[in-house]
Amino acid sequence: MIEKFRPEFLSEQALNILRLVNKAQVESYPKHLLLSELGDVCCKAAPPNDHRLVLLNDVWTEVRKMQDNPEAYLAVADAWLYFTLCHFTDEEVNVCLADILGLLKQHLHKVDSEDMQEHLHSIIQHLLGRYDFVKLCSMEKFLPLLDNLKGASQLEVNKAILVNFSKLTRTISDQLIINVMFSVGKVVHDSVNSLTMAEDKAEVTELCIAFIRGVDFGRDVEKHLNFFVECRRSFANLDKVKKVLVLGVCKLIMKTHGIIKGQHNKKTAAFIRACVAYCYITIPMIDDVMDRLYLYVMAGQLAVANQSLHQAEAMLQGAINLLPEMPPSTTVDGHVVSHETELTSLAKYIVSTLVVIPGHPDKGPFYLLHDLLEKVREYPWTDGSTALAEIYIAVLQMLFAVSQNNIPVNCQVPSMETNVELYKGDVEYTNEILTLQDKLVVDVMEMMASWKEKNQNTTAARVALDLFNVTTRLAEMNGTSATLAGNLCMLAKRLMEGGEVDSKKYFFNSVDYLQYSENRFCSSLYQKLHGDL
């Protein structure tokens, strides 16, 4: 009868059907299965309001009579707990959970059985479908119930808990919930091994990341750093998780910077050093070379912003040393993906950071720059690539910046002296800058000559214009620099004949800029170039 009639009809008569079930003496079809199926019917179609409590009480009375048969007990409790979740308050749900927990305590030796684990799995899935995990943790009987899960059921339920947590629209700081989530996440994390499918590993990674991002301790940044330390210990095998942890600590650094408005005291300075040390330890644990490079540079820049000079140097040195390990390209889904653009950007980030970093008393004012130049010169750039020329031009911009009498205010870091201040008036410092500039210009000119020989005229022309713009805008304009700029401009014009429209537009805009300069050499150069054009 239960199988053949529509749930809407049966739920109206649920009390009468329950009485028939209780009177039935059918050995071929167990009573607990009939009660379970009746519970499924009442979940699909709700009984009348005035029948629901009576129905639940009567069924639960029958359930309590099955304590000698825990599998039967849980089969009925599974169906009717879902009914309770749909139609009653947390108080009734807690009563049902307390009864189920009492049964499990009586039959601890059977809890590991497949049937009991299956029903426990289903019961907890019902709870997760009804409440968010934060609410469940406030229910007295939920966590003890969770402790009874074993094996595959435990893994599946813990995944479901992580999914439930990932849907929270608020962050948490409750230590009890965080501790439970660590236990849950650790079980799921430890299930990942070398045989795990890439899709499954990616799913576990995203769930762990959602947990990490769902925790926030507000202004208690020290507590948050301790949380990140525990996360690193618990989720050490997931590369993307470690990247998120480093980014989270970087965010903590700037959060602290904002709270104290950049004016560090002894305590906050020590905290910043601890954060940077965390990054320095964690970054090498990441497998992806590009991620490591970006994180080294970012952490180094944040260390500079927070006056942690020695750590900033260590971070940037780590990035520079890592450059040779980055392959020029990789193959993804059968397509070759070049990394030269990213590498060029990273090298430029490092160069821009070096503007404010003072030199070393023994190694010299530009020891990091020399290391960087050595690494990029040796890197196997693609034939015809402009990457090296772009980096050299960025270094020229940096050298022009540090050859001024003062660093721009928006580039200054409180309580940190730059090379401009440390070596002001030092002849050797000035000579080193000039020597580097001359060498870089010569190297770029040689690259342009090489491109010209290979008929890569447009490439050579654009680099010539880049060098022209840097010279006319940043260099100290005199007869020599004006001559160099004029030669570069005319070279670009010759190489650009019959070339791309965008390149020609760039050329004319570069020349037109000179007419607005107050420098007499620039004005004279404009008149000459304008006449020749």
C-alpha positions as CSV (number, residue, x, y, z in Angstrom):
1,M,0.0,0.0,0.0
2,I,2.8,2.4,0.9
3,E,4.6,1.7,-2.4
4,K,1.5,1.9,-4.6
5,F,-0.3,5.1,-3.4
6,R,0.7,8.7,-3.9
7,P,2.6,10.3,-0.9
8,E,-0.1,13.1,-0.8
9,F,-2.8,10.6,-0.1
10,L,-0.8,8.5,2.4
11,S,0.4,11.4,4.4
12,E,-3.2,12.4,5.1
13,Q,-3.7,9.0,6.6
14,A,-0.3,8.6,8.2
15,L,-1.6,8.1,11.8
16,N,-4.0,5.4,10.7
17,I,-1.3,3.7,8.6
18,L,1.1,3.8,11.6
19,R,-1.5,2.0,13.7
20,L,-1.9,-0.7,11.1
21,V,1.9,-1.1,10.9
22,N,2.1,-1.4,14.7
23,K,-0.6,-4.2,14.6
24,A,0.9,-6.0,11.7
25,Q,2.5,-9.4,12.3
26,V,4.3,-9.8,9.0
27,E,7.6,-11.6,9.3
28,S,8.3,-11.5,5.6
29,Y,8.7,-7.7,5.6
30,P,10.3,-6.2,8.8
31,K,8.4,-3.6,10.7
32,H,11.4,-1.2,10.7
33,L,11.3,-1.0,6.9
34,L,7.6,-0.2,6.9
35,L,8.2,2.6,9.5
36,S,11.2,3.9,7.4
37,E,9.2,3.9,4.2
38,L,6.3,5.7,6.0
39,G,8.8,8.3,7.2
40,D,10.0,8.8,3.6
41,V,6.4,9.4,2.5
42,C,5.8,12.0,5.2
43,C,9.0,13.8,4.1
44,K,7.7,14.0,0.5
45,A,4.3,15.1,1.5
46,A,3.6,16.8,4.9
47,P,0.9,15.3,7.1
48,P,-1.7,17.7,8.6
49,N,-0.3,20.1,11.2
50,D,-2.3,18.6,14.1
51,H,-1.1,15.1,13.3
52,R,2.6,15.8,13.1
53,L,3.7,15.9,16.8
54,V,1.4,12.9,17.6
55,L,2.9,11.0,14.6
56,L,6.5,11.8,15.6
57,N,5.9,10.8,19.3
58,D,4.2,7.5,18.3
59,V,6.9,6.6,15.8
60,W,9.7,7.5,18.2
61,T,8.1,5.3,20.9
62,E,8.4,2.4,18.4
63,V,12.0,3.4,17.6
64,R,13.0,3.2,21.2
65,K,11.7,-0.4,21.4
66,M,14.4,-1.3,18.7
67,Q,17.5,-0.6,20.8
68,D,18.5,-4.2,20.7
69,N,18.7,-4.0,16.9
70,P,20.8,-0.9,16.2
71,E,20.7,-1.2,12.4
72,A,16.8,-1.3,12.5
73,Y,16.8,1.6,15.0
74,L,19.0,3.8,12.8
75,A,17.1,2.9,9.6
76,V,13.9,4.3,11.1
77,A,15.6,7.2,12.9
78,D,17.2,8.2,9.6
79,A,13.9,8.7,7.9
80,W,12.1,10.3,10.8
81,L,14.9,12.7,11.8
82,Y,14.6,14.2,8.3
83,F,10.8,14.6,9.0
84,T,11.7,16.3,12.3
85,L,14.1,18.6,10.5
86,C,11.4,19.6,8.1
87,H,8.6,20.3,10.5
88,F,9.9,20.9,14.0
89,T,12.3,23.2,16.0
90,D,15.9,22.6,17.1
91,E,14.6,21.4,20.4
92,E,12.9,18.3,18.9
93,V,15.9,17.7,16.7
94,N,18.2,17.7,19.7
95,V,16.0,15.2,21.5
96,C,16.2,12.8,18.5
97,L,20.0,13.3,18.3
98,A,20.3,12.5,22.0
99,D,18.4,9.3,21.6
100,I,20.6,8.3,18.6
101,L,23.7,9.1,20.5
102,G,22.5,7.0,23.4
103,L,22.0,4.0,21.1
104,L,25.5,4.4,19.7
105,K,27.0,4.3,23.2
106,Q,25.2,1.1,23.9
107,H,26.5,-0.6,20.7
108,L,30.0,0.8,20.3
109,H,31.3,-2.5,19.1
110,K,28.9,-2.4,16.2
111,V,29.4,1.3,15.2
112,D,32.0,0.3,12.5
113,S,29.5,-1.9,10.7
114,E,28.7,-0.9,7.1
115,D,24.9,-0.6,7.8
116,M,25.3,1.7,10.8
117,Q,27.9,3.8,9.1
118,E,25.6,4.2,6.1
119,H,22.7,5.4,8.3
120,L,25.0,7.7,10.3
121,H,26.2,9.2,7.0
122,S,22.7,9.8,5.9
123,I,21.6,11.3,9.2
124,I,24.5,13.8,9.2
125,Q,23.9,14.7,5.5
126,H,20.3,15.5,6.5
127,L,21.6,17.8,9.2
128,L,24.1,19.5,6.9
129,G,21.3,20.1,4.4
130,R,19.2,21.9,7.0
131,Y,21.7,23.9,9.0
132,D,25.0,25.6,8.3
133,F,28.0,24.1,10.1
134,V,28.3,27.0,12.6
135,K,24.7,26.3,13.8
136,L,25.4,22.6,14.0
137,C,28.4,23.1,16.2
138,S,26.1,25.0,18.7
139,M,23.9,21.9,19.0
140,E,25.1,19.9,22.0
141,K,24.7,16.4,20.4
142,F,26.1,17.0,16.9
143,L,29.9,16.9,17.5
144,P,29.7,13.6,19.6
145,L,27.6,12.1,16.8
146,L,30.3,13.2,14.3
147,D,32.9,11.4,16.3
148,N,31.2,8.0,15.5
149,L,31.9,8.2,11.8
150,K,34.7,5.9,10.4
151,G,36.4,5.1,7.1
152,A,34.7,6.1,3.9
153,S,31.7,7.6,5.6
154,Q,33.9,9.9,7.7
155,L,35.7,11.1,4.5
156,E,32.5,11.8,2.6
157,V,30.8,13.5,5.5
158,N,33.9,15.7,6.2
159,K,33.9,16.7,2.5
160,A,30.2,17.6,2.9
161,I,31.1,19.7,6.0
162,L,33.8,21.6,4.0
163,V,31.2,22.2,1.2
164,N,28.7,23.4,3.8
165,F,31.3,25.7,5.4
166,S,32.3,27.1,2.0
167,K,28.8,28.4,1.5
168,L,28.9,30.6,4.7
169,T,28.3,34.2,4.0
170,R,30.2,35.4,7.1
171,T,33.6,34.8,8.5
172,I,34.2,33.0,11.9
173,S,36.6,33.4,14.7
174,D,35.2,30.8,17.2
175,Q,38.1,28.6,18.3
176,L,35.9,25.5,18.8
177,I,34.5,25.7,15.3
178,I,38.0,26.3,13.9
179,N,39.4,23.3,15.8
180,V,36.7,21.1,14.5
181,M,37.2,22.4,10.9
182,F,40.9,21.6,11.2
183,S,40.1,18.0,12.1
184,V,37.6,17.8,9.3
185,G,40.0,19.4,6.8
186,K,42.9,17.2,7.9
187,V,41.0,14.0,7.2
188,V,40.1,15.2,3.7
189,H,43.6,16.5,3.0
190,D,45.2,13.3,4.1
191,S,43.0,11.4,1.6
192,V,44.9,13.0,-1.3
193,N,47.8,10.9,-2.6
194,S,49.7,10.3,-5.8
195,L,46.8,8.2,-7.1
196,T,44.1,10.9,-6.6
197,M,42.5,12.2,-9.8
198,A,43.5,15.8,-10.7
199,E,39.8,16.9,-10.5
200,D,39.4,15.4,-7.0
201,K,42.6,17.1,-5.8
202,A,41.5,20.4,-7.2
203,E,38.2,20.0,-5.3
204,V,39.9,19.3,-2.0
205,T,42.2,22.2,-2.6
206,E,39.3,24.7,-3.2
207,L,37.5,23.4,-0.1
208,C,40.6,23.9,2.1
209,I,41.1,27.4,0.7
210,A,37.4,28.2,1.4
211,F,38.0,27.2,5.1
212,I,41.1,29.3,5.3
213,R,39.4,32.4,3.8
214,G,36.4,31.9,6.0
215,V,38.4,32.6,9.2
216,D,39.0,36.2,10.3
217,F,40.2,37.4,13.8
218,G,39.7,41.1,13.1
219,R,42.4,43.2,14.6
220,D,43.9,40.2,16.4
221,V,46.6,39.7,13.7
222,E,48.8,37.6,16.0
223,K,46.1,35.1,16.4
224,H,45.5,35.1,12.7
225,L,49.2,34.4,12.0
226,N,49.1,31.5,14.4
227,F,46.1,30.2,12.5
228,F,48.1,30.3,9.2
229,V,51.0,28.4,10.9
230,E,48.6,25.7,11.8
231,C,47.1,25.6,8.3
232,R,50.6,25.2,6.8
233,R,51.1,22.2,9.1
234,S,47.7,20.6,8.3
235,F,47.6,21.2,4.6
236,A,51.2,20.8,3.6
237,N,50.6,18.7,0.5
238,L,48.4,21.2,-1.5
239,D,50.4,23.6,-3.5
240,K,47.7,26.2,-4.1
241,V,46.8,26.2,-0.4
242,K,50.4,27.2,0.4
243,K,50.2,30.0,-2.1
244,V,46.9,31.2,-0.5
245,L,48.5,31.1,2.9
246,V,51.4,33.3,1.8
247,L,49.0,35.7,0.2
248,G,47.0,35.7,3.5
249,V,50.1,36.6,5.5
250,C,51.0,39.3,3.0
251,K,47.5,40.7,3.6
252,L,48.1,40.6,7.4
253,I,51.3,42.6,6.9
254,M,49.5,45.4,5.1
255,K,46.6,45.2,7.5
256,T,49.0,45.8,10.4
257,H,50.6,48.6,8.4
258,G,47.2,50.2,8.0
259,I,46.3,49.9,11.7
260,I,49.5,51.6,12.8
261,K,49.5,53.9,9.8
262,G,53.0,52.9,8.9
263,Q,54.6,54.0,12.2
264,H,55.9,50.8,13.6
265,N,56.8,50.3,17.3
266,K,58.9,47.5,18.7
267,K,56.0,45.1,18.9
268,T,54.5,45.6,15.5
269,A,58.0,45.6,13.9
270,A,58.6,42.2,15.5
271,F,55.3,40.9,14.2
272,I,56.1,42.1,10.6
273,R,59.4,40.2,10.8
274,A,57.5,37.1,11.9
275,C,55.1,37.4,9.0
276,V,58.0,37.9,6.5
277,A,59.8,34.9,8.0
278,Y,56.6,32.8,7.6
279,C,56.7,33.8,3.9
280,Y,60.4,33.1,3.6
281,I,59.9,29.6,5.0
282,T,56.7,28.7,3.1
283,I,57.5,30.0,-0.4
284,P,60.2,27.4,-1.1
285,M,57.7,24.7,-0.3
286,I,55.6,25.7,-3.3
287,D,56.3,23.6,-6.4
288,D,55.2,26.1,-9.1
289,V,58.2,28.3,-10.0
290,M,56.2,31.2,-11.3
291,D,54.1,31.3,-8.1
292,R,57.3,31.3,-6.0
293,L,58.8,34.2,-8.1
294,Y,55.7,36.3,-7.7
295,L,55.5,35.6,-4.0
296,Y,59.1,36.3,-3.4
297,V,58.8,39.7,-5.1
298,M,55.6,40.6,-3.4
299,A,56.8,39.7,0.1
300,G,60.0,41.6,-0.6
301,Q,58.1,44.7,-1.6
302,L,55.9,44.5,1.5
303,A,59.0,44.0,3.7
304,V,60.5,47.2,2.2
305,A,57.2,49.1,2.8
306,N,57.4,48.0,6.5
307,Q,61.1,48.9,6.9
308,S,62.3,45.3,7.3
309,L,65.3,45.8,5.1
310,H,67.3,42.6,5.6
311,Q,64.3,40.4,5.0
312,A,63.5,42.4,1.9
313,E,67.0,41.8,0.5
314,A,66.7,38.1,1.3
315,M,63.3,37.9,-0.5
316,L,64.5,39.7,-3.6
317,Q,67.7,37.7,-3.6
318,G,65.6,34.6,-3.5
319,A,63.6,35.8,-6.5
320,I,66.7,36.7,-8.5
321,N,68.3,33.3,-7.8
322,L,65.1,31.6,-8.9
323,L,64.9,33.3,-12.3
324,P,67.1,30.7,-14.1
325,E,64.8,27.9,-12.9
326,M,61.8,29.4,-14.8
327,P,61.4,27.7,-18.2
328,P,60.9,30.1,-21.1
329,S,57.7,28.2,-22.0
330,T,55.6,25.3,-21.1
331,T,53.1,23.1,-22.9
332,V,49.5,23.2,-21.8
333,D,46.9,21.0,-23.5
334,G,49.2,20.6,-26.5
335,H,49.8,24.4,-26.8
336,V,53.1,26.1,-26.1
337,V,52.7,28.9,-23.5
338,S,55.5,31.5,-23.2
339,H,56.5,32.8,-19.8
340,E,58.7,35.6,-21.1
341,T,56.1,38.4,-20.6
342,E,55.6,37.3,-17.0
343,L,59.4,37.0,-16.4
344,T,59.9,40.5,-17.8
345,S,57.3,42.0,-15.6
346,L,58.8,40.3,-12.5
347,A,62.3,41.6,-13.4
348,K,60.8,45.1,-13.7
349,Y,59.1,44.8,-10.3
350,I,62.4,43.9,-8.8
351,V,64.2,46.8,-10.5
352,S,61.5,49.3,-9.4
353,T,61.9,48.0,-5.8
354,L,65.6,48.5,-5.9
355,V,65.1,52.3,-6.3
356,V,64.5,52.6,-2.5
357,I,66.7,49.7,-1.2
358,P,70.1,51.0,0.1
359,G,73.3,49.2,-0.9
360,H,75.4,46.9,1.2
361,P,78.5,48.4,3.0
362,D,80.7,45.6,1.7
363,K,79.0,44.5,-1.5
364,G,78.4,47.9,-2.9
365,P,75.3,50.1,-3.7
366,F,74.1,48.0,-6.6
367,Y,74.9,44.4,-5.6
368,L,71.4,43.1,-6.1
369,L,71.1,44.9,-9.4
370,H,74.4,43.3,-10.6
371,D,73.0,39.9,-9.6
372,L,69.8,40.5,-11.5
373,L,71.6,41.7,-14.6
374,E,73.8,38.6,-14.6
375,K,70.8,36.3,-14.3
376,V,68.8,38.0,-17.1
377,R,71.8,38.1,-19.4
378,E,72.3,34.3,-19.0
379,Y,68.6,33.5,-19.4
380,P,67.7,31.6,-22.6
381,W,65.4,34.2,-24.1
382,T,63.6,33.3,-27.3
383,D,65.4,34.5,-30.5
384,G,64.1,37.9,-31.5
385,S,62.5,38.5,-28.1
386,T,62.6,42.1,-26.8
387,A,62.4,41.0,-23.1
388,L,66.0,41.6,-22.3
389,A,66.0,45.0,-23.9
390,E,62.8,46.0,-21.9
391,I,64.6,44.9,-18.7
392,Y,67.7,46.9,-19.6
393,I,65.6,50.0,-20.3
394,A,63.8,49.6,-17.0
395,V,67.2,49.4,-15.3
396,L,68.2,52.6,-17.1
397,Q,65.0,54.3,-15.6
398,M,66.0,53.1,-12.2
399,L,69.5,54.4,-12.5
400,F,68.3,57.8,-13.6
401,A,66.0,57.8,-10.5
402,V,68.9,57.1,-8.1
403,S,71.2,59.6,-9.8
404,Q,68.9,62.5,-8.7
405,N,69.5,64.6,-5.6
406,N,66.3,63.4,-4.0
407,I,64.0,60.4,-4.3
408,P,60.3,61.5,-5.1
409,V,58.3,61.7,-1.9
410,N,55.8,59.0,-3.0
411,C,58.7,56.6,-3.3
412,Q,60.2,57.2,0.1
413,V,59.9,54.7,2.9
414,P,59.8,56.1,6.5
415,S,63.0,55.5,8.5
416,M,64.8,54.0,5.5
417,E,67.7,55.8,3.8
418,T,68.2,55.2,0.1
419,N,71.4,55.1,-2.0
420,V,70.6,58.7,-2.9
421,E,71.1,59.8,0.7
422,L,73.8,57.4,1.6
423,Y,76.1,58.1,-1.4
424,K,75.2,61.7,-2.1
425,G,78.3,63.5,-3.6
426,D,80.2,60.2,-3.7
427,V,82.2,60.2,-7.0
428,E,82.6,56.4,-7.1
429,Y,78.8,56.0,-6.8
430,T,78.2,58.5,-9.7
431,N,80.9,56.8,-11.8
432,E,79.3,53.4,-11.3
433,I,75.9,54.7,-12.4
434,L,77.4,56.2,-15.5
435,T,79.4,53.1,-16.3
436,L,76.2,50.9,-15.9
437,Q,74.2,53.3,-18.1
438,D,76.8,53.3,-20.9
439,K,77.0,49.6,-20.8
440,L,73.2,49.1,-21.0
441,V,72.8,51.6,-23.8
442,V,75.6,49.8,-25.8
443,D,74.0,46.4,-25.2
444,V,70.5,47.7,-26.3
445,M,72.1,49.2,-29.5
446,E,73.8,45.9,-30.3
447,M,70.4,44.1,-29.9
448,M,68.8,46.6,-32.3
449,A,71.6,46.0,-34.8
450,S,71.0,42.2,-34.5
451,W,67.3,42.6,-35.2
452,K,68.0,44.9,-38.2
453,E,70.2,42.2,-39.7
454,K,67.4,39.7,-39.3
455,N,64.8,42.1,-40.9
456,Q,63.0,42.5,-37.6
457,N,62.8,46.2,-38.3
458,T,59.6,47.0,-36.5
459,T,60.9,45.4,-33.3
460,A,64.1,47.3,-33.5
461,A,62.2,50.6,-34.2
462,R,60.0,50.2,-31.1
463,V,62.9,49.5,-28.8
464,A,64.7,52.5,-30.3
465,L,61.7,54.7,-29.5
466,D,61.5,53.3,-25.9
467,L,65.2,54.2,-25.4
468,F,64.6,57.6,-27.0
469,N,61.8,58.3,-24.6
470,V,63.7,57.3,-21.5
471,T,66.7,59.4,-22.6
472,T,64.6,62.6,-23.4
473,R,62.4,62.3,-20.3
474,L,64.8,61.1,-17.6
475,A,68.4,61.7,-18.6
476,E,70.2,64.9,-17.9
477,M,70.0,66.4,-21.3
478,N,73.2,67.8,-22.7
479,G,75.0,67.7,-26.1
480,T,75.9,64.0,-25.8
481,S,72.5,62.8,-24.6
482,A,70.7,65.0,-27.2
483,T,72.9,63.5,-30.0
484,L,72.1,60.0,-28.8
485,A,68.4,60.8,-28.7
486,G,68.5,62.3,-32.2
487,N,70.3,59.2,-33.6
488,L,67.8,56.9,-32.0
489,C,64.9,58.8,-33.4
490,M,66.2,58.8,-36.9
491,L,67.1,55.2,-36.7
492,A,63.5,54.4,-35.6
493,K,62.2,56.5,-38.6
494,R,64.3,54.6,-41.1
495,L,63.4,51.2,-39.6
496,M,59.7,52.1,-39.5
497,E,59.2,52.9,-43.2
498,G,56.4,50.9,-44.6
499,G,55.8,49.4,-41.1
500,E,52.7,49.2,-38.7
501,V,50.4,52.2,-38.3
502,D,50.6,51.9,-34.5
503,S,54.3,52.1,-34.5
504,K,54.3,55.3,-36.6
505,K,51.8,56.8,-34.3
506,Y,54.1,56.0,-31.3
507,F,56.9,57.6,-33.2
508,F,55.2,60.9,-33.9
509,N,53.8,61.1,-30.3
510,S,57.3,60.6,-29.0
511,V,58.7,63.4,-31.1
512,D,55.8,65.8,-30.4
513,Y,56.4,65.5,-26.6
514,L,59.7,67.3,-27.0
515,Q,58.0,70.6,-27.9
516,Y,56.6,70.9,-24.4
517,S,59.9,70.4,-22.6
518,E,61.6,73.5,-21.0
519,N,65.0,72.0,-21.6
520,R,66.8,73.9,-24.3
521,F,68.5,70.7,-25.7
522,C,65.0,69.1,-26.0
523,S,63.6,72.2,-27.7
524,S,66.5,72.3,-30.1
525,L,66.2,68.6,-30.8
526,Y,62.5,69.0,-31.5
527,Q,63.2,71.7,-34.1
528,K,65.8,69.6,-35.8
529,L,63.7,66.4,-35.9
530,H,60.6,68.3,-36.9
531,G,62.4,69.8,-39.8
532,D,63.8,66.5,-40.9
533,L,60.4,64.8,-40.7
